[in-house]
Amino acid sequence: MELSIWSNFYYDLPFEKALEKIKNTGFNYSDLSDSHAAYIFEKIELDKLIDIKEKICINIYQVHGPICSLYEDPKKEILERLVDFADRRKEIREREVNCIIKYIEWCKISGIECIVVHPGGIKGICFDTSHANVGKVNINEFIKTAKEKIYATHIKI
């Protein structure tokens, strides 16, 4: 088993700098965050990602798929932009599934073996307090706002 660090630990850095920092702390593996992946894949910087992985000798085993829809206005509240594979509207479901299919294709090209898919509205929100802390989300406010949608949590100590 190899330990890895989620690249969003360095959310404030461009992906290449985040990966360099992770490597410099002694880790050989990283999980690519949804925000870093969205930047790479939207800009189609797959060659740059592959070059950086080889240059600094770091492996990326998995990538987090988008939590927020890439098709929604980024100025909207997070809860209004969540990826929802179970949306009642067929065009929204198909749009989000097609986005994940693109991610899978990009992962193949980049040599990334796994993708973490956040299912959105299938049941509700799986609220990850660790991700929220890294993203500087006001946890109490989020829970108050989303309480009807939260069906599970990831709590890390």
MISEKE-703220 format. One line per field, with one value per atom (N, C-alpha, C, CB): residue number from 1; atom name; x, z, y. Coordinates in steps of 0.2 Angstrom, whole numbers, plus 5000, padded with zeros to 4 digits. Each point is the difference from the previous one (the first is absolute). Glycine has a CB too. Example, Ala and Ser with C-alpha at 12.3 -4.5 7.8 and 13.67 -1.06 7.14 Angstrom:
i <- [1 1 1 1 2 2 2 2];
at <- [N CA C CB N CA C CB];
c1 <- [5066 4996 5004 4991 5007 5004 4996 5006];
c3 <- [5039 5000 5000 5006 4990 5001 5003 4990];
c2 <- [4972 5006 5006 4994 5011 5006 5005 4997];
***
This chain:
i <- [1 1 1 1 2 2 2 2 3 3 3 3 4 4 4 4 5 5 5 5 6 6 6 6 7 7 7 7 8 8 8 8 9 9 9 9 10 10 10 10 11 11 11 11 12 12 12 12 13 13 13 13 14 14 14 14 15 15 15 15 16 16 16 16 17 17 17 17 18 18 18 18 19 19 19 19 20 20 20 20 21 21 21 21 22 22 22 22 23 23 23 23 24 24 24 24 25 25 25 25 26 26 26 26 27 27 27 27 28 28 28 28 29 29 29 29 30 30 30 30 31 31 31 31 32 32 32 32 33 33 33 33 34 34 34 34 35 35 35 35 36 36 36 36 37 37 37 37 38 38 38 38 39 39 39 39 40 40 40 40 41 41 41 41 42 42 42 42 43 43 43 43 44 44 44 44 45 45 45 45 46 46 46 46 47 47 47 47 48 48 48 48 49 49 49 49 50 50 50 50 51 51 51 51 52 52 52 52 53 53 53 53 54 54 54 54 55 55 55 55 56 56 56 56 57 57 57 57 58 58 58 58 59 59 59 59 60 60 60 60 61 61 61 61 62 62 62 62 63 63 63 63 64 64 64 64 65 65 65 65 66 66 66 66 67 67 67 67 68 68 68 68 69 69 69 69 70 70 70 70 71 71 71 71 72 72 72 72 73 73 73 73 74 74 74 74 75 75 75 75 76 76 76 76 77 77 77 77 78 78 78 78 79 79 79 79 80 80 80 80 81 81 81 81 82 82 82 82 83 83 83 83 84 84 84 84 85 85 85 85 86 86 86 86 87 87 87 87 88 88 88 88 89 89 89 89 90 90 90 90 91 91 91 91 92 92 92 92 93 93 93 93 94 94 94 94 95 95 95 95 96 96 96 96 97 97 97 97 98 98 98 98 99 99 99 99 100 100 100 100 101 101 101 101 102 102 102 102 103 103 103 103 104 104 104 104 105 105 105 105 106 106 106 106 107 107 107 107 108 108 108 108 109 109 109 109 110 110 110 110 111 111 111 111 112 112 112 112 113 113 113 113 114 114 114 114 115 115 115 115 116 116 116 116 117 117 117 117 118 118 118 118 119 119 119 119 120 120 120 120 121 121 121 121 122 122 122 122 123 123 123 123 124 124 124 124 125 125 125 125 126 126 126 126 127 127 127 127 128 128 128 128 129 129 129 129 130 130 130 130 131 131 131 131 132 132 132 132 133 133 133 133 134 134 134 134 135 135 135 135 136 136 136 136 137 137 137 137 138 138 138 138 139 139 139 139 140 140 140 140 141 141 141 141 142 142 142 142 143 143 143 143 144 144 144 144 145 145 145 145 146 146 146 146 147 147 147 147 148 148 148 148 149 149 149 149 150 150 150 150 151 151 151 151 152 152 152 152 153 153 153 153 154 154 154 154 155 155 155 155 156 156 156 156 157 157 157 157];
at <- [N CA C CB N CA C CB N CA C CB N CA C CB N CA C CB N CA C CB N CA C CB N CA C CB N CA C CB N CA C CB N CA C CB N CA C CB N CA C CB N CA C CB N CA C CB N CA C CB N CA C CB N CA C CB N CA C CB N CA C CB N CA C CB N CA C CB N CA C CB N CA C CB N CA C CB N CA C CB N CA C CB N CA C CB N CA C CB N CA C CB N CA C CB N CA C CB N CA C CB N CA C CB N CA C CB N CA C CB N CA C CB N CA C CB N CA C CB N CA C CB N CA C CB N CA C CB N CA C CB N CA C CB N CA C CB N CA C CB N CA C CB N CA C CB N CA C CB N CA C CB N CA C CB N CA C CB N CA C CB N CA C CB N CA C CB N CA C CB N CA C CB N CA C CB N CA C CB N CA C CB N CA C CB N CA C CB N CA C CB N CA C CB N CA C CB N CA C CB N CA C CB N CA C CB N CA C CB N CA C CB N CA C CB N CA C CB N CA C CB N CA C CB N CA C CB N CA C CB N CA C CB N CA C CB N CA C CB N CA C CB N CA C CB N CA C CB N CA C CB N CA C CB N CA C CB N CA C CB N CA C CB N CA C CB N CA C CB N CA C CB N CA C CB N CA C CB N CA C CB N CA C CB N CA C CB N CA C CB N CA C CB N CA C CB N CA C CB N CA C CB N CA C CB N CA C CB N CA C CB N CA C CB N CA C CB N CA C CB N CA C CB N CA C CB N CA C CB N CA C CB N CA C CB N CA C CB N CA C CB N CA C CB N CA C CB N CA C CB N CA C CB N CA C CB N CA C CB N CA C CB N CA C CB N CA C CB N CA C CB N CA C CB N CA C CB N CA C CB N CA C CB N CA C CB N CA C CB N CA C CB N CA C CB N CA C CB N CA C CB N CA C CB N CA C CB N CA C CB N CA C CB N CA C CB N CA C CB N CA C CB N CA C CB N CA C CB N CA C CB N CA C CB N CA C CB N CA C CB N CA C CB N CA C CB N CA C CB N CA C CB N CA C CB N CA C CB N CA C CB N CA C CB N CA C CB N CA C CB N CA C CB];
c1 <- [5004 4996 5004 4991 5008 5003 4996 5007 4996 4996 5000 5002 4993 5000 4997 4999 5002 4997 4995 5010 4984 4996 5003 4990 5010 5003 4997 5003 4991 4996 5003 4990 5014 5003 5004 5002 5000 5003 4995 5012 4982 4995 5002 4991 5013 5001 5006 4996 5007 5005 4998 5008 4995 4999 5002 5002 4995 5001 5007 4989 5015 5007 5004 5000 4999 5003 4997 5002 4992 4997 5003 4989 5012 5003 5008 4992 5011 5007 5001 5002 4993 5000 4999 4996 4999 4999 5006 4988 5015 5006 5005 4997 5004 5006 4998 5002 4992 4999 5001 4992 5010 5002 4995 5007 4988 4995 5001 4992 5007 5000 4994 5010 4984 4993 4996 5001 4995 4995 4993 5010 4985 4993 4999 4996 5002 4999 4993 5007 4992 4994 4995 5006 4988 4995 5002 4991 5011 5002 5006 4995 5010 5006 4999 5007 4989 4998 4996 5000 4995 4996 5004 4990 5015 5004 5004 5001 5002 5004 4996 5007 4987 4996 4996 4999 4999 4997 5005 4992 5014 5005 5004 5002 4996 5003 5007 4991 5012 5007 5002 4999 4999 5002 5007 4989 5014 5007 5004 4998 5000 5004 4999 4998 4996 5000 5004 4988 5012 5005 5007 4991 5011 5007 5002 4999 4996 5002 5000 4994 5002 5000 5007 4987 5015 5007 5006 4994 5005 5006 5001 4997 4998 5001 4999 4996 5003 4999 4994 5013 4981 4995 4994 5003 4994 4994 4994 5007 4988 4993 4996 5002 4995 4996 4993 5008 4990 4993 4998 4997 4998 4998 4993 5007 4991 4993 4997 5003 4991 4996 4997 4998 4999 4997 4994 5003 4998 4994 4995 5008 4994 4996 5000 5002 4992 4999 5005 4988 5015 5004 4996 5009 4985 4995 4996 5000 5001 4996 5004 4993 5004 5003 5004 4991 5016 5004 4998 5009 4987 4998 4994 5004 4993 4994 5003 4993 5003 5001 5002 4993 5012 5002 4994 5011 4984 4995 4995 5000 5001 4996 5004 4994 5012 5004 5003 5003 4994 5003 4998 4998 5007 4999 4994 5012 4983 4994 4999 4995 5007 4999 4993 5012 4984 4993 4995 5004 4998 4996 4994 5009 4985 4994 5000 4994 5010 5000 5005 4997 5001 5005 5006 4990 5009 5005 5006 4992 5006 5005 5003 4993 5004 5003 5005 4990 5008 5004 5006 4991 5008 5006 5005 4992 5006 5005 5003 4993 5003 5003 5006 4989 5009 5005 5006 4991 5008 5006 5005 4993 5004 5004 5003 4992 5005 5003 5006 4988 5011 5006 5006 4993 5005 5005 5004 4993 5003 5002 5005 4990 5008 5005 5006 4990 5010 5006 5004 4994 5003 5004 5004 4991 5006 5003 5006 4989 5010 5006 5006 4992 5006 5004 5003 4994 5004 5003 4997 5010 4984 4997 4995 5001 4999 4996 4993 5011 4988 4993 4998 5003 4990 4997 4994 5002 4998 4996 4994 5009 4985 4994 4995 5001 4998 4995 4993 5009 4987 4993 4995 5002 4999 4995 4994 5006 4989 4993 4997 4998 5006 4997 4997 5009 4994 4997 5000 5003 5002 5002 5007 4990 5012 5007 5004 4997 5009 5004 5005 4999 5000 5004 5006 4990 5016 5006 5003 5002 4999 5002 5008 4991 5012 5007 5001 5003 4993 5000 4998 4998 4996 4998 5005 4988 5015 5006 5005 4998 5004 5005 4998 5005 4988 4997 4998 4997 5004 4998 4993 5011 4985 4993 4997 4999 4997 4997 4995 5001 5002 4996 4993 5012 4988 4993 4995 5006 4996 4996 4998 5005 5000 4998 4995 5012 4989 4995 4993 5010 4990 4994 4996 5004 5000 4997 4998 5007 4997 5000 4996 5010 4988 4998 4995 5002 4994 4995 5003 4991 5015 5003 5006 4997 5005 5006 4998 5005 4998 4998 5005 4992 5015 5005 5006 4997 5008 5005 5007 4993 5012 5007 5003 5001 5001 5003 5007 4988 5016 5007 5003 5001 5003 5003 5007 4991];
c3 <- [5000 5000 5000 5006 4990 4999 5003 4990 5014 5002 4995 5012 4988 4995 5004 4990 5007 5002 4995 5008 4994 4995 4998 5006 4988 4998 5002 4990 5012 5003 5006 4994 5009 5007 4998 5004 4990 4997 4995 5002 5000 4996 4997 5007 4997 4998 4995 5011 4987 4995 4993 5010 4985 4994 5000 4994 5002 5001 5000 4995 5001 4999 5007 4987 5016 5006 5006 4996 5004 5005 5000 4999 4994 5000 5002 4991 5007 5002 5008 4989 5014 5008 5003 4999 4998 5002 5000 4996 4998 4999 5004 4988 5014 5004 5007 4992 5010 5007 5001 5001 4993 5001 4997 5010 4987 4998 4992 5009 4989 4993 4996 5003 5001 4997 5002 5001 4995 5001 4997 5001 5002 4998 4997 5008 4986 4997 5002 4990 5012 5003 4994 5010 4992 4995 4997 5005 4999 4997 4996 5010 4992 4995 4994 5010 4991 4994 4995 5007 4996 4995 4996 5008 4996 4996 4995 5010 4991 4995 4994 5010 4992 4995 4996 5007 4996 4996 4995 5010 4993 4996 4995 5009 4991 4997 5000 4992 5014 5002 5002 5003 4993 5002 4999 4997 4997 4999 5006 4987 5015 5006 5006 4995 5006 5006 5000 5001 4993 4999 5000 4993 5005 5000 5007 4989 5015 5007 5004 4999 5000 5004 4998 4999 4995 4999 5002 4990 5010 5002 5007 4991 5013 5008 5003 5000 4995 5003 5005 4997 5001 5005 4996 5006 4997 4997 5003 4999 4996 5002 4998 4998 5008 4999 4999 5007 4996 4999 4999 5006 4991 4999 5003 4990 5013 5002 4994 5013 4986 4994 5003 4995 5001 5002 5005 4989 5016 5005 4998 5009 4988 4998 4992 5010 4987 4993 4996 5002 4993 4996 4996 5000 4999 4996 5003 4993 5014 5003 5002 5005 4996 5001 5006 4994 5006 5006 5006 4993 5005 5005 5004 4992 5006 5004 5006 4990 5015 5006 4999 5006 4998 4999 4999 5006 4999 5000 4994 5012 4984 4994 4994 5005 4996 4994 5001 4999 5006 5001 4994 5012 4986 4995 5002 4997 4999 5001 4995 5007 4994 4995 5000 5001 5004 5001 4999 5008 4989 4998 4996 5000 5002 4996 4993 5010 4988 4993 4996 5004 4991 4997 4997 4997 5000 4997 5006 4991 5015 5005 5002 5005 4996 5001 4995 5006 4988 4994 5000 4993 5008 5000 5005 4996 5010 5006 4999 5007 4990 4998 4995 5003 4992 4994 5003 4992 5013 5003 5003 5002 5002 5003 4995 5010 4985 4994 4997 4997 5003 4997 5006 4993 5013 5005 5000 5007 4992 4999 4994 5005 4990 4994 5001 4993 5011 5001 5005 4998 5007 5005 4996 5009 4986 4996 4997 4998 4999 4996 5005 4992 5014 5005 5005 5000 4999 5004 5007 4993 5008 5006 5000 5002 5003 5000 5003 5001 5004 5003 5000 5007 4993 5001 5005 4988 5017 5005 4997 5010 4990 4998 5006 4988 5012 5005 4997 5006 4997 4996 5001 5001 5003 5000 5003 4991 5005 5002 5000 4996 5003 5001 5006 4992 5014 5006 5004 5001 4997 5004 5000 5007 4998 5000 5005 4998 5000 5005 5002 4995 5011 5002 5003 5002 4995 5003 5003 4991 5016 5004 4998 5009 4989 4999 4994 5005 4989 4994 5002 4993 5011 5002 5003 5001 5004 5004 4995 5010 4985 4995 4996 5000 4998 4996 5004 4992 5014 5005 5000 4997 5002 5001 5007 4989 5012 5007 5001 4999 5005 5000 5004 5001 5004 5003 4995 5011 4985 4996 4994 5003 4995 4995 5002 4995 5011 5003 5001 5006 4996 5001 4993 5010 4985 4993 4997 4999 5002 4996 5004 4993 5013 5004 4997 5010 4986 4997 4995 5002 4995 4995 5002 4993 5014 5002 5002 5004 4993 5002 5003 4991 5008 5003 5001 4994 5010 5001 5000 5007 4991 5001 5006 4987 5018 5006 5001 5005 4994 5001 5007 4987 5016 5007 4999 5007];
c2 <- [4994 5006 5006 4994 5011 5006 5006 4996 5008 5006 5006 4996 5007 5006 5006 4992 5014 5006 5003 5002 5000 5003 5007 4994 5008 5006 5006 4994 5005 5006 5003 4996 5000 5002 5006 4988 5013 5006 5004 4995 5006 5002 5007 4994 5010 5007 5000 5004 4990 5000 4997 4999 5003 4996 4993 5011 4985 4992 4998 4999 5004 4998 5002 5002 5004 5001 4996 5012 4986 4996 4993 5006 4991 4994 5000 4997 5009 5000 5000 5007 4997 5000 4993 5012 4985 4993 4996 5001 4999 4996 5002 4999 5007 5003 4998 5009 4989 4998 4992 5009 4988 4993 4995 5003 5000 4995 4999 5004 4990 4998 5000 4994 5007 4999 5006 4988 5014 5005 4999 5008 4994 4999 5007 4991 5010 5006 5003 4997 5009 5003 5001 5005 4996 5002 5007 4993 5012 5006 5000 5005 4992 4999 4996 5000 4995 4996 5004 4990 5014 5004 5005 4999 5004 5005 4996 5007 4988 4996 4998 4996 5001 4997 5006 4989 5016 5005 5004 5002 4998 5004 4994 5009 4985 4995 5000 5000 5000 5000 4993 5012 4983 4993 4999 4996 5007 4999 5003 5000 5006 5003 4996 5011 4986 4995 4994 5004 4993 4994 5002 4995 5011 5002 5001 5006 4998 5001 4994 5011 4984 4994 4996 4999 5001 4997 5004 4995 5012 5004 4999 5008 4992 5000 4993 5012 4983 4993 5000 4998 5004 4999 4996 5011 4985 4996 5003 4989 5011 5002 4994 5012 4985 4994 5001 4995 5011 5001 5008 4989 5012 5007 5001 5002 5003 5002 5003 5001 4996 5003 5006 4989 5015 5006 4999 5005 4999 5001 5005 4997 5008 5005 4999 5008 4993 5000 5005 4995 5002 5005 5004 4992 5007 5003 5006 4989 5011 5005 5006 4991 5015 5006 5000 5006 4995 4999 5005 4995 5010 5005 4998 5009 4986 4997 4997 4998 5001 4997 4992 5008 4990 4993 4995 5003 4998 4995 5000 5001 5005 5000 4998 5010 4988 4998 4992 5012 4985 4993 4995 5002 4994 4995 4996 5000 4998 4996 4995 5010 4984 4995 4997 4997 5006 4997 5006 4991 5014 5006 4997 5008 4995 4997 5002 5001 5004 5003 4996 5011 4985 4996 5003 4994 5013 5003 5002 5005 4996 5001 4994 5009 4985 4994 4998 4996 5005 4998 5004 4996 5011 5005 4998 5009 4989 4998 4994 5006 4989 4993 5001 4994 5010 5001 5004 5001 5003 5003 4995 5011 4985 4994 4996 5000 4998 4996 5004 4995 5012 5003 5000 5008 4992 4999 4994 5007 4987 4994 4999 4995 5008 5000 5004 4999 5007 5003 4997 5010 4986 4996 4995 5002 4994 4995 5003 4994 5012 5003 5002 5004 4998 5002 4995 5010 4984 4994 5000 5000 5003 5000 4994 5013 4983 4993 5001 4994 5011 5000 5007 4990 5010 5007 4999 5003 5002 5000 5004 4999 4998 5004 5001 4995 5012 5002 5000 5007 4989 4999 5005 4989 5016 5006 4997 5006 4996 4999 4993 5011 4984 4993 4999 4996 5006 5000 5006 4988 5016 5006 5002 4998 5005 5002 4996 5012 4985 4997 5006 4988 5014 5006 4998 5006 4996 4999 5006 4991 5008 5006 5001 4997 4998 5002 5004 4989 5009 5004 5007 4990 5011 5006 5005 4994 5003 5003 5003 4993 5003 5002 5006 4988 5011 5005 5006 4991 5009 5006 5001 5005 4990 5000 5001 4993 5011 5001 4994 5013 4982 4994 5001 4994 5009 5001 5003 5002 5003 5004 4995 5011 4985 4995 4995 5001 4996 4995 5003 4995 5011 5004 5000 5006 4996 5001 4994 5010 4985 4993 4995 5003 4998 4995 4995 5008 4994 4995 4996 5008 4994 4996 4995 5010 4992 4996 4993 5010 4985 4993 4996 5000 5002 4997 5005 4989 5009 5004 4996 5008 4996 4997 5005 4995 5002 5004 4997 5003 5002 4998 5004 4998 4999 5003 5001 4994];
***
